[in-house]
């Protein structure tokens, strides 16, 4: 079986296609989705806008800039529960809807073991840290509705087009159905079983294409619901040292875990339809994977008021497995007799389980921190982070033919290079100290990684703006920090693909994500 055939099968399995592109774009999109880290860290660093390049003394350093561990003179144990809230504003076919949801999780758990200080040596102090942290939380919810008055635009029309393009006879569509398991191996056969495909050519050798659909001239109420969940997390170990209380050097190795799940439901209801009250397609998509990356960081004190820092983060090299499931469901009127068959059919294919390897972008960051009043008043910090999205890669050894495996890699790489660009994310934050109290605020600008407009969303509209604030208290034995972050940006997706752009609708969403994190810990 060649790659082109597999891509045709995968094209049908997408929860939302990239507008105007082919199936290779889906793997490029996955690589981007699993590499798009907007904010990480404890509540302290989140309250500062996610600045991590030139600050130390926080558990975030273990996976941020590990050199910051060498600022510790006491050991620490901390945990950071997190609450994520989405409040999305959706536009679809002229309809405006809101979709909200929330999710609780543990964003960080860390242990830092500080070594003894030795002022008699140039190598003054070392520290070791281990932590669990989330690089990305995929939780999202979109519920978009509208009325489609274009008679050529319909989910059912995609089944008709595929059946006609495949030149399937009625017998081929009918015989594919397995009554014992209630399954088919391709969705056109499922649509035929549920009478969504209407044969119109009754020739001498049996009916076949061209096929049509019932209620084809009617307007349709359409609803697209997309639910996402999962995290990109990692366990990280780090070690750092302090030279002359001036130069801090650290490195870390992380074992990553990818867990992503989505369910996309598209429902279509012909208005005053004679044959169907509604019909829908349900796509369920899961990805799991494991990987590894490494980080090297430095922080240097230019003087007592100013320090600079830098990190380099290798790409994460992961192995991944995706599992896909699809179901077609109909709710017919009395004019359609399913003949005692179920009103839903599962589409199963040998391509529902696919193994591949993923390479995320190389990252590098640099920043500076200026201390106010020798650090007694607070500080101002800023970071610039380079992300090489053009270096994302997806490979597979799934196919028996090495040429097919090479074609897969080449196709995805081509989409990555034509769709995504390298970016520089900018962040700034400040902390004001008043006794035991800390007040924080931060801002981040994360420019769009897209080179082109997709899903009728302009590439510049995909820029992300991050606003954050926080407060904290700490003494000799205990600390507690609270942060709130607000992230806003625009996205879009295509519920189904038709040959004409005019007939292909898109869902556009103003994403509004809020994160509240509480970090607390003890020194020992």
Secondary structure, DSSP 8 states (H G I E B T S, - for coil): --HHHHHHHHHHT-SSB-TT--THHHHHHHHHHTT-----S-HHHHHTTS--TT--SSGGGGTS-GGGGGG-SS-EEEEEEEEEEEEEEEEETTEEEEEEEEEEEEEEEEEEEE----TTSSEEEEEEEEEEEEEEE--EEEEEEEEE--TT--HHHHHHHHHHHTT--HHHHHHT-BTTTTEESSHHHHHHHTT-SEEEEEETTEEEEEEE-TTTTS-EEEEEEEEEEEEEEEEEEEEEEEETTTEEEEEEEEEEEEEEEEEEEEEEEETT-SSEEEEEEEEEEEEEEEEEEEEEEEEEESSSSEEEEEEEE---EEEEEEEEEEEEEEEE-TT---TT--SEEEE--TTSEEEEEEE---EEEEEEEEEETTTTSEEEEEEEEEE-GGG-EEE---SSSHHHHHHHHHHHHHHHHHHB--EEEEEEEEEEEETTEEEEEEEEEE---BSS-BTTB-GGGG-EEEEEEEEEEE-SSEEEEEEEEEEEEEEEEBSS--SSGGG---EEEEEEEEEEEEEEEEE-
